[in-house]
Each structure stands twice: as structure tokens, then as C-alpha cells.
């Protein structure tokens, strides 16, 4: 049987664990024993009775099988009237939990069966307990045993507040699996629909995007102490919006033969905005050449402002924290692992990791040409230095630096090919003003150290930098 506005699937409450029969609405009990249905003559007297009179007669017939009263919204032409509640607990309309010593104090399925308070407590779902499931945190109903502790979904509207990324339901089904579609409303007046499905409480299979939240060892009631379960399911919300309310799926009052969706708790989860940094691809640059790399990023909340940072950038490069533009001239060669991160004002972050290889732009060839150590006090030598541009762009203006490893001393006027100066072991050569450029693939005019002096050692230098970047070298 389908209720208006809600589609139900399942076995109508008849699982392999449940011996109850279809269509049974009333039982006669005497001294705790089931005697069967009233005779047809008895039914013929009351079948046309309606309203309070019929309810009174039914209560008399049930006798000792009468269970706790279940508050039910007034029914209209289309079924139960929807309610508006400040919280889910304010809309509780079903008693689904009983004590093992008094099963009759609750009726979860209109067949006199209910969850066991003791079994729930043993499973971690005591009254007011925290239940973590499907990535959500729920608070189990904190009400006395025998009080209404769940809401049968009948289109009730529940007030909500705040921004969230997910909405979660802690729920279970009676008389079969139940599926329904409800509505989430936001403070800006917009709305989104959602669909939730709860398996029958006798099932052990969780819903899609959900989980078995509470698994109990037994239930209470006349139809067997079978294990029963409570499930969780989540709904993704519209990013960046503030919640106003949630309207539960529609349906009619709880009936013995109709699947019903019972909700014990509702929870929201804020996971933060989603920040996405577009991967720029692995980078290759030449040492000393200008870099301009724009990092692109986006936020699930388009109103957010992003701040950029970077780890592992080659020496000489930096990122603009406000724009994400990486600029500078790399001065060290080799390959670095770079991670660029974008952060919004809520603290949500996104990142991209890539490699950055800086190739040298110069190759140095150092050639020892002449040594004369016949005069100990005046040992001399000469050498040649060739600078080759192995980059892809011209070098306009250059400064070559290196350090002697011996005690060589060069007189500046005896250097050809550049302006020479020396401080201790450190030597610097700059281009002549009339020869400032080394074209790509070309070699600068040879630098000749015509006459140098040393006392004990003339060991060649082993590291050269051009415009602050290290060159590859060919040094004996």
C-alpha cells in the first residue's frame, strides 16, 4: 500500500524473521496468550463503525494487548497534516524504545514490537549518547523510556540554522524499506530536494551513501526477539548557503502494513569550502632568466578571497601572496619539488605539487696554459677562460665570479677579455662595455689570465657563477 507522495519498497514488513500475517489489524489476548482473530459475526457488528466509537470498541477487544498510546497528527483528506517544529524532538510522534521488562510501553511498527533500551545501550546508543556514523555525529534521543523518541516522516518541517556541507539522518524503517523525497530550504529562499532511503529495521544492508549506525542484539515484542538496526544516510547541501529548515518526506500515519520512515536524529556537518589549485604542469627554466608563472585557483564559495604560498621554489623565485604570480630569476640549478597552496578566509586550502627544473645557462672551460716554477719567489702561470651561453636567450651584461683554491694572485692589467678584480681568493670579471652580450649558443671573447703569480699552489678554481647562477664547467 502506498501513501501519497512517498514511494515504498520492500516486503511490507514480512521478512523471513517476521511471522506476522498480512492484513491483521487486531488480536485478542487472554492471560498473555494469543487466541486468534474475532469471529466474523463479531466483525460484522463493528465493520461499519468509524471514529471514536470504533476506537473505543477496538481498545476493549484488544484487552491486555493494549500498548502505549502513539500520538498521531490529525488526518486530512490527503493524509496526515504536516507539522512545523523548532526541532526534530518537538516533532517526535512515535514511541519506539521499551524496557525489556515492559515491552508494551512502546510500539515501533504497530505490531507491538520495539527497540530494546538495554540492547541499544549495549550497542553504544544509550539515551543522549553520541553516535558516529557515515562521517556524521548524531545525538541519540535523550528522552525517558516510554516517551516519544522518533518522528515518522509525514512532511513535517524542522527548523535548522547555520551553514553546512552535509545533512545527516539517523533512521530506521518499519514494515519494510521506505524511500521518500523531502526539501531543504535556505535563508535566501532557495530550496533543494533530497531523497533518503532507510532499510527495514530487520535488514543488515545499509542504504546508499549510508551505514549501519547502531546494531542491536534483540528487539522487544510479541513477534520475536530478532536483532534490529538503525541506519544513517547523508545528503550533500548547496555550498555557501545558510540552512533555514528541512521538510521530511511526506506520508501518512503509522500503519501495521505500510512501510514507514522513522527518524531518530538529524545532524549537519561543515567540512569547509573546496579550494582547487589548477596544476600548472612541471616547469623547466634556465638559470638567470626571468620567470612569470601565474597560478590559477578557485573556491567553491565564489565570494572568498584566496591567499597564495609556495614551498620548494628554486632560489631566486617568489610568489605574490595576493595574486599567485611566481616571478624572479632562478639562481640555482637542479630540480626542486614545489607545492603551491591557496587558502581562503575560512582556512580551507587546496594545493598542487609539481617539479621545477632549472638548467644552467653557461658552460665554463678553464685551460691551464703555462707554469714556471724555476724561481721560487716568482712562480708564474697563465690560463684561459671561455664562457659559453648554453641557454635559449642572449645574456646581456655578465659578471663571472670564482674563487682560487691555491694562493694565486692575478694582476688586473694582465687580464684580457674583461674587467678583473680580486679580493683574497675571490675573483670577479665583468664584460667590457663594448662587448656586453653573449648570444644564445655563442661563446664570449676568451678571457686570458696572461700572467699570474703563486707561491705554493696553483690549483684551478672548481666553481663558477655567471650573473649569480652556477655554470657547468670543464675544469681539469
C-alpha positions as CSV (number, residue, x, y, z in Angstrom):
1,X,0.0,0.0,0.0
2,X,1.5,3.4,-1.0
3,X,1.0,6.6,0.9
4,X,0.5,9.8,-1.1
5,X,3.8,11.4,-2.0
6,X,6.0,8.6,-0.8
7,X,7.3,5.5,-2.7
8,X,8.0,2.5,-0.6
9,X,9.9,-0.6,-1.5
10,X,10.4,-3.8,0.5
11,X,8.5,-6.7,1.9
12,X,5.8,-4.7,3.6
13,X,7.1,-5.9,6.9
14,X,7.1,-9.6,6.1
15,X,10.7,-10.7,6.3
16,X,12.0,-14.2,6.9
17,X,12.2,-13.2,10.6
18,X,8.7,-11.9,11.0
19,X,5.8,-14.3,11.4
20,X,3.0,-11.8,11.3
21,X,0.3,-12.1,8.6
22,X,-0.8,-9.6,6.0
23,X,-3.9,-7.6,6.9
24,X,-4.0,-8.4,10.6
25,X,-5.2,-5.3,12.4
26,X,-6.4,-6.7,15.7
27,X,-5.6,-9.6,18.1
28,X,-7.4,-10.9,21.2
29,X,-5.2,-11.8,24.1
30,X,-6.2,-13.6,27.2
31,X,-3.8,-14.2,30.1
32,X,-1.0,-13.2,27.8
33,X,-1.9,-15.9,25.1
34,X,-2.9,-15.1,21.5
35,X,-6.3,-16.7,20.8
36,X,-6.8,-15.6,17.2
37,X,-9.0,-13.1,15.4
38,X,-12.6,-12.2,16.4
39,X,-15.2,-14.2,14.7
40,X,-16.8,-12.9,11.5
41,X,-20.0,-12.3,13.4
42,X,-18.1,-10.0,15.8
43,X,-16.5,-8.1,12.9
44,X,-19.9,-7.7,11.2
45,X,-21.1,-5.8,14.2
46,X,-18.4,-3.2,14.0
47,X,-17.1,-3.1,10.4
48,X,-19.1,0.0,9.6
49,X,-18.2,1.8,12.8
50,X,-15.9,4.8,12.4
51,X,-14.2,7.4,14.6
52,X,-14.1,7.4,18.4
53,X,-16.7,4.7,18.7
54,X,-14.7,2.2,16.7
55,X,-11.5,3.1,18.5
56,X,-13.2,2.5,21.9
57,X,-14.6,-0.9,20.8
58,X,-11.1,-1.8,19.3
59,X,-9.5,-1.0,22.6
60,X,-11.9,-3.1,24.5
61,X,-11.3,-6.0,22.1
62,X,-7.5,-5.8,22.4
63,X,-7.7,-6.0,26.2
64,X,-4.4,-6.9,27.8
65,X,-2.6,-6.3,24.4
66,X,-3.1,-2.5,24.6
67,X,0.2,-0.8,24.1
68,X,1.5,2.7,24.8
69,X,-0.6,5.5,23.2
70,X,1.0,6.8,20.0
71,X,0.4,10.5,19.2
72,X,-0.7,10.8,15.6
73,X,-1.2,14.1,13.7
74,X,-4.7,14.8,12.7
75,X,-5.5,13.2,9.3
76,X,-6.9,15.2,6.4
77,X,-8.1,14.3,3.0
78,X,-4.6,13.7,1.7
79,X,-3.3,12.0,4.9
80,X,-1.6,13.3,8.0
81,X,-1.4,17.1,8.3
82,X,2.2,18.3,8.1
83,X,3.6,20.0,11.2
84,X,6.2,22.7,11.7
85,X,8.7,22.2,14.6
86,X,11.5,24.1,16.1
87,X,13.5,20.8,16.4
88,X,13.1,17.2,15.4
89,X,12.4,16.2,19.0
90,X,9.5,18.6,19.1
91,X,8.0,16.6,16.3
92,X,8.6,13.2,17.9
93,X,5.3,11.2,17.4
94,X,6.2,7.6,17.9
95,X,7.4,5.6,20.9
96,X,9.9,3.1,19.5
97,X,12.0,2.1,22.6
98,X,10.9,0.0,25.5
99,X,12.4,-1.7,28.5
100,X,13.0,-5.4,28.4
101,X,10.8,-5.7,31.5
102,X,7.9,-3.9,29.9
103,X,7.8,-4.3,26.1
104,X,4.2,-2.9,25.9
105,X,5.4,0.6,26.7
106,X,6.4,1.1,23.0
107,X,5.2,0.2,19.5
108,X,7.6,0.9,16.7
109,X,5.8,-1.0,14.0
110,X,2.1,-1.0,15.0
111,X,2.5,-4.7,15.7
112,X,3.7,-4.2,19.3
113,X,7.4,-4.6,18.6
114,X,10.0,-2.0,19.6
115,X,13.7,-1.4,20.2
116,X,15.2,-2.6,23.5
117,X,16.5,0.2,25.6
118,X,19.0,-2.3,27.2
119,X,20.2,-3.6,23.8
120,X,20.6,0.0,22.4
121,X,22.7,1.0,25.5
122,X,24.9,-2.1,25.0
123,X,25.3,-1.1,21.3
124,X,26.5,2.4,22.3
125,X,23.2,4.2,21.8
126,X,22.1,5.0,25.3
127,X,19.7,7.9,25.7
128,X,21.6,11.1,24.8
129,X,24.7,9.2,23.6
130,X,26.8,10.3,20.7
131,X,26.5,8.1,17.6
132,X,29.2,8.5,14.9
133,X,28.2,7.0,11.5
134,X,28.8,7.7,7.8
135,X,31.2,10.6,8.8
136,X,28.5,12.3,10.8
137,X,27.9,12.8,14.5
138,X,24.4,12.3,15.9
139,X,22.9,12.6,19.4
140,X,20.6,9.8,20.2
141,X,17.2,10.9,21.6
142,X,17.5,12.0,25.2
143,X,14.0,11.2,26.5
144,X,12.7,8.9,29.1
145,X,11.9,5.4,28.0
146,X,8.2,5.2,27.1
147,X,8.2,8.8,25.7
148,X,8.0,9.6,22.0
149,X,11.6,9.1,20.7
150,X,11.3,9.3,16.9
151,X,9.4,11.0,14.1
152,X,7.5,9.1,11.4
153,X,8.1,11.2,8.3
154,X,4.9,12.8,7.2
155,X,6.0,16.1,5.6
156,X,6.9,17.8,8.9
157,X,9.1,20.9,8.6
158,X,12.0,21.1,11.1
159,X,13.8,24.4,11.7
160,X,17.6,24.4,11.1
161,X,20.3,27.1,11.2
162,X,23.8,27.8,10.1
163,X,25.8,26.8,7.0
164,X,26.7,23.1,6.4
165,X,28.0,20.9,3.7
166,X,26.1,17.8,4.6
167,X,22.8,16.9,6.3
168,X,22.6,13.5,8.0
169,X,19.7,11.3,9.1
170,X,19.7,8.7,11.8
171,X,16.7,6.5,10.9
172,X,15.2,3.1,10.5
173,X,12.2,1.5,8.7
174,X,9.2,-0.4,10.0
175,X,7.2,-2.8,7.9
176,X,9.7,-2.7,5.1
177,X,12.2,-0.4,3.4
178,X,11.0,3.2,3.0
179,X,12.1,5.8,0.5
180,X,11.0,9.4,0.5
181,X,11.8,12.8,-1.1
182,X,11.9,15.9,1.0
183,X,13.1,19.5,0.7
184,X,15.9,21.6,2.2
185,X,15.2,25.3,2.4
186,X,17.8,28.0,2.7
187,X,17.6,31.5,4.3
188,X,17.9,33.1,0.8
189,X,14.6,31.5,-0.1
190,X,16.1,28.8,-2.4
191,X,15.5,25.1,-1.9
192,X,16.8,21.8,-3.0
193,X,15.1,18.4,-2.9
194,X,16.7,15.3,-1.5
195,X,15.9,11.6,-1.3
196,X,16.6,9.2,1.5
197,X,16.0,5.5,1.9
198,X,16.0,3.5,5.1
199,X,16.1,-0.3,5.1
200,X,13.7,-2.2,7.3
201,X,15.0,-2.4,10.9
202,X,15.4,-6.2,10.4
203,X,17.8,-5.6,7.5
204,X,21.6,-5.6,7.8
205,X,22.3,-3.8,4.5
206,X,22.9,-0.1,4.8
207,X,21.5,2.5,2.4
208,X,23.5,4.0,-0.4
209,X,25.8,6.8,0.9
210,X,25.0,5.5,4.4
211,X,25.9,2.9,7.0
212,X,24.6,0.7,9.8
213,X,24.8,3.1,12.7
214,X,23.5,1.0,15.6
215,X,23.2,-2.8,15.6
216,X,21.3,-4.2,18.5
217,X,21.2,-7.8,19.7
218,X,17.4,-8.1,20.1
219,X,14.2,-6.3,20.0
220,X,11.2,-6.4,22.3
221,X,7.7,-7.5,21.4
222,X,5.3,-10.4,20.6
223,X,6.8,-11.4,17.2
224,X,10.3,-12.5,18.2
225,X,13.5,-11.0,19.7
226,X,15.3,-10.6,16.4
227,X,18.4,-8.3,16.0
228,X,17.3,-4.9,14.6
229,X,19.3,-1.9,13.3
230,X,19.3,1.8,13.0
231,X,20.9,3.3,9.9
232,X,22.5,6.6,8.8
233,X,22.4,8.4,5.4
234,X,23.8,11.8,4.3
235,X,22.7,14.4,1.8
236,X,25.0,16.9,0.2
237,X,24.0,20.5,0.6
238,X,24.4,23.6,-1.6
239,X,27.8,25.1,-0.8
240,X,27.9,28.6,0.7
241,X,24.3,28.7,1.8
242,X,22.7,29.0,5.2
243,X,20.1,26.5,6.3
244,X,16.5,27.6,7.3
245,X,14.7,24.3,7.5
246,X,14.3,20.7,6.3
247,X,10.9,19.2,5.3
248,X,10.7,15.5,5.8
249,X,9.4,13.2,3.1
250,X,5.6,13.0,3.0
251,X,3.5,10.1,4.2
252,X,0.6,9.0,6.3
253,X,0.3,8.0,9.9
254,X,2.0,4.8,11.0
255,X,0.0,1.7,9.9
256,X,0.6,-2.0,10.6
257,X,1.0,-2.9,6.9
258,X,2.6,0.2,5.4
259,X,6.4,0.8,5.4
260,X,7.3,3.9,7.4
261,X,10.4,6.0,7.7
262,X,11.3,6.7,11.4
263,X,13.9,9.4,12.1
264,X,15.7,9.5,15.5
265,X,18.1,12.3,14.9
266,X,19.2,14.9,12.3
267,X,22.7,16.3,12.1
268,X,24.7,18.8,10.0
269,X,28.3,18.7,9.1
270,X,30.5,21.5,7.9
271,X,33.6,20.3,6.0
272,X,34.7,23.8,4.8
273,X,34.9,25.2,1.3
274,X,36.6,23.4,-1.5
275,X,39.6,25.2,-2.8
276,X,41.1,23.8,-6.1
277,X,44.5,24.8,-7.4
278,X,45.0,24.1,-11.1
279,X,48.1,22.0,-11.8
280,X,50.5,24.2,-13.8
281,X,52.5,21.3,-15.2
282,X,56.1,20.6,-14.5
283,X,58.3,23.6,-15.1
284,X,61.7,24.0,-16.8
285,X,63.7,27.2,-16.7
286,X,67.1,28.5,-17.5
287,X,69.1,29.9,-14.6
288,X,69.2,33.6,-14.5
289,X,66.3,34.1,-17.0
290,X,63.1,35.8,-15.9
291,X,60.1,33.7,-14.8
292,X,56.4,34.7,-14.9
293,X,54.1,31.8,-13.9
294,X,50.5,32.6,-12.9
295,X,49.0,30.1,-10.5
296,X,45.2,29.6,-11.1
297,X,42.9,28.6,-8.2
298,X,39.1,28.6,-7.5
299,X,36.9,28.3,-4.4
300,X,33.5,26.6,-4.0
301,X,32.4,29.8,-2.4
302,X,33.0,32.4,-5.2
303,X,32.9,35.3,-2.7
304,X,36.1,34.1,-0.9
305,X,39.5,35.8,-1.2
306,X,42.4,33.5,-1.7
307,X,45.9,33.8,-0.3
308,X,48.8,32.0,-2.0
309,X,52.0,30.5,-0.7
310,X,54.7,28.2,-2.1
311,X,57.2,25.7,-0.7
312,X,60.3,24.5,-2.5
313,X,60.6,27.3,-5.1
314,X,64.1,27.4,-6.7
315,X,66.3,30.1,-5.2
316,X,65.6,33.5,-6.7
317,X,61.8,32.9,-7.2
318,X,58.9,34.1,-5.1
319,X,55.1,34.0,-5.2
320,X,52.8,37.0,-4.8
321,X,50.5,36.1,-1.9
322,X,47.7,38.1,-3.3
323,X,47.7,37.2,-7.0
324,X,49.5,33.8,-7.1
325,X,52.1,35.1,-9.7
326,X,55.5,33.5,-9.4
327,X,58.3,35.8,-10.6
328,X,62.1,36.2,-10.3
329,X,65.3,34.8,-11.8
330,X,66.3,31.3,-10.6
331,X,69.9,31.3,-9.4
332,X,70.4,27.7,-8.5
333,X,70.4,24.8,-11.0
334,X,68.8,21.4,-10.4
335,X,65.3,20.1,-9.8
336,X,63.0,21.1,-7.0
337,X,59.6,19.8,-5.8
338,X,57.3,22.8,-5.5
339,X,54.0,22.8,-3.6
340,X,51.7,25.8,-4.2
341,X,48.8,26.3,-1.7
342,X,45.8,28.6,-1.9
343,X,43.9,29.4,1.3
344,X,40.6,31.1,1.7
345,X,39.4,33.2,4.7
346,X,37.7,30.2,6.3
347,X,41.0,28.3,6.4
348,X,40.1,25.9,3.6
349,X,43.0,25.1,1.4
350,X,43.9,23.5,-1.9
351,X,47.3,22.7,-3.3
352,X,49.2,21.5,-6.4
353,X,52.6,19.9,-6.4
354,X,55.0,19.9,-9.4
355,X,58.6,19.7,-10.3
356,X,60.7,22.7,-11.3
357,X,64.0,22.1,-13.2
358,X,66.5,24.9,-13.5
359,X,69.1,24.3,-16.2
360,X,72.4,26.2,-16.3
361,X,72.8,29.0,-18.9
362,X,76.6,28.9,-19.0
363,X,79.4,26.5,-19.5
364,X,82.9,27.4,-18.4
365,X,86.1,25.9,-19.9
366,X,89.2,26.6,-17.9
367,X,92.5,25.8,-19.5
368,X,95.9,25.9,-17.8
369,X,98.4,27.2,-20.3
370,X,101.8,27.9,-18.7
371,X,103.6,27.4,-15.4
372,X,107.1,28.5,-14.5
373,X,108.4,27.5,-11.1
374,X,112.1,27.9,-11.7
375,X,112.2,31.0,-9.5
376,X,110.7,30.1,-6.1
377,X,110.0,33.6,-5.1
378,X,108.4,34.4,-8.5
379,X,106.5,31.4,-9.7
380,X,104.2,32.3,-12.6
381,X,101.4,30.7,-14.6
382,X,98.8,31.7,-17.3
383,X,95.3,30.3,-18.1
384,X,92.4,30.9,-20.4
385,X,88.6,31.0,-19.5
386,X,85.9,30.5,-22.1
387,X,82.2,31.4,-21.3
388,X,79.6,29.7,-23.4
389,X,75.9,30.7,-23.3
390,X,74.0,27.3,-23.4
391,X,70.6,28.9,-22.7
392,X,67.9,29.9,-25.1
393,X,68.2,33.6,-24.8
394,X,71.0,36.1,-25.1
395,X,72.9,37.2,-21.9
396,X,73.0,41.0,-21.9
397,X,75.7,42.0,-19.5
398,X,77.6,39.5,-17.4
399,X,79.6,39.1,-14.3
400,X,81.8,36.0,-13.7
401,X,82.8,35.0,-10.2
402,X,85.1,32.2,-8.9
403,X,87.5,31.5,-6.1
404,X,91.0,30.2,-6.4
405,X,91.8,27.1,-4.4
406,X,95.5,27.9,-4.3
407,X,97.4,31.1,-3.4
408,X,97.3,32.5,-7.0
409,X,97.4,36.2,-7.5
410,X,96.4,37.9,-10.7
411,X,97.4,41.5,-11.6
412,X,94.4,43.1,-13.2
413,X,96.3,44.7,-16.0
414,X,97.4,41.3,-17.1
415,X,93.9,40.0,-17.8
416,X,92.5,40.2,-21.4
417,X,88.7,39.9,-22.2
418,X,87.1,41.5,-19.2
419,X,87.4,43.9,-16.2
420,X,89.2,42.0,-13.4
421,X,89.4,42.4,-9.7
422,X,90.4,40.1,-6.8
423,X,89.9,40.1,-3.1
424,X,91.8,37.4,-1.3
425,X,90.9,34.2,-3.2
426,X,87.8,35.6,-4.7
427,X,88.0,36.9,-8.3
428,X,85.4,38.8,-10.4
429,X,85.4,39.5,-14.1
430,X,82.8,41.7,-15.8
431,X,82.2,42.3,-19.5
432,X,83.8,45.2,-21.4
433,X,81.3,47.9,-22.0
434,X,81.7,47.4,-25.8
435,X,81.1,43.6,-25.5
436,X,78.1,43.2,-23.2
437,X,76.2,40.4,-24.9
438,X,76.7,36.7,-25.2
439,X,74.2,35.3,-27.8
440,X,72.4,32.0,-27.2
441,X,74.8,29.2,-28.2
442,X,77.7,31.6,-28.5
443,X,81.0,32.0,-26.6
444,X,82.1,35.2,-25.2
445,X,85.5,36.6,-26.2
446,X,88.1,34.5,-24.4
447,X,89.4,35.7,-21.1
448,X,93.2,35.3,-20.8
449,X,95.0,35.4,-17.4
450,X,98.2,36.5,-19.1
451,X,100.5,36.4,-16.0
452,X,99.6,35.1,-12.6
453,X,101.7,34.6,-9.5
454,X,101.6,31.8,-6.9
455,X,103.8,30.7,-4.1
456,X,102.8,27.2,-3.2
457,X,99.7,26.2,-5.1
458,X,98.1,27.0,-8.5
459,X,95.1,24.6,-8.1
460,X,92.4,25.8,-10.6
461,X,89.1,27.1,-9.3
462,X,86.3,24.5,-9.4
463,X,83.1,26.6,-9.3
464,X,82.0,29.5,-11.5
465,X,78.8,31.6,-11.4
466,X,77.6,33.9,-14.1
467,X,75.2,36.6,-13.0
468,X,74.8,34.7,-9.8
469,X,73.9,31.3,-11.3
470,X,76.1,28.3,-11.2
471,X,77.7,27.3,-14.5
472,X,78.6,23.8,-15.7
473,X,82.3,23.6,-16.2
474,X,85.1,21.8,-17.9
475,X,87.9,22.0,-15.5
476,X,90.9,19.7,-15.4
